[in-house]
Amino acid sequence: MFHPFSLIIPVLILIPNILFSLKKPVNIPSNLPKEPVLLVILENLGRYGVFIIPVFYGISFTGTLEILAV
C-alpha cells in the first residue's frame, strides 16, 4: 500500500543536503583520502532505504507517545 504522508521524514532528512547543494564548498584540499568502498555501499543502501521504506509502511498516530514524538 502506498503512503505518501510517510515521505515527510525523508524530505526532512534531505533538507541539509538541499542547503549544501545551494552553497558549494570552498577551499577544499586537493589531497583528500579515498573513501572505503564498503562505507560507500552501506551509505547508499541506507540512503535508498530511507526513501523506499516509508512509502510502503504508513505512520499511525494512535498512542500518546507517538503523538508526542511528532
C-alpha positions as CSV (number, residue, x, y, z in Angstrom):
1,M,0.0,0.0,0.0
2,F,1.3,3.5,-0.9
3,H,1.6,6.0,1.9
4,P,2.6,9.5,0.6
5,F,2.3,11.0,4.1
6,S,5.2,8.9,5.2
7,L,7.5,10.8,2.8
8,I,7.7,13.7,5.2
9,I,10.5,12.1,7.1
10,P,12.8,11.6,4.0
11,V,12.1,15.2,3.0
12,L,13.2,16.4,6.4
13,I,16.3,14.3,6.2
14,L,17.1,15.9,2.8
15,I,16.9,19.5,4.0
16,P,20.7,19.7,4.9
17,N,21.6,18.1,1.5
18,I,19.5,20.7,-0.3
19,L,21.1,23.5,1.7
20,F,24.6,22.2,1.0
21,S,23.8,21.9,-2.7
22,L,22.9,25.6,-2.9
23,K,26.2,26.8,-1.5
24,K,29.2,25.0,-2.9
25,P,32.2,24.3,-0.6
26,V,35.3,26.5,-0.9
27,N,39.0,25.9,0.0
28,I,38.8,22.1,-0.4
29,P,42.2,20.4,-0.1
30,S,43.3,18.6,-3.2
31,N,44.7,15.5,-1.5
32,L,41.7,14.0,0.2
33,P,41.9,10.3,1.1
34,K,39.7,7.9,-0.8
35,E,36.5,6.6,0.9
36,P,36.4,2.9,1.6
37,V,34.2,1.1,-0.9
38,L,32.2,-0.8,1.8
39,L,31.4,2.5,3.5
40,V,30.1,4.0,0.2
41,I,28.0,0.9,-0.4
42,L,26.5,0.9,3.1
43,E,25.8,4.7,2.9
44,N,23.9,4.3,-0.4
45,L,21.9,1.3,0.9
46,G,20.9,3.4,3.9
47,R,20.0,6.4,1.7
48,Y,17.8,4.3,-0.6
49,G,16.2,2.6,2.4
50,V,15.2,6.0,3.9
51,F,13.3,6.8,0.7
52,I,11.8,3.4,-0.1
53,I,10.7,2.0,3.3
54,P,8.4,4.9,4.3
55,V,6.5,4.7,1.0
56,F,5.3,1.2,1.8
57,Y,4.8,1.5,5.6
58,G,2.5,4.1,6.9
59,I,2.8,6.2,10.1
60,S,0.0,5.7,12.6
61,F,-0.7,8.1,15.4
62,T,-2.7,6.0,17.8
63,G,-0.8,6.1,21.1
64,T,0.0,9.1,23.3
65,L,3.8,8.6,22.9
66,E,3.5,8.5,19.1
67,I,1.6,11.8,19.1
68,L,4.1,13.4,21.4
69,A,7.0,12.3,19.3
70,V,5.7,14.1,16.3
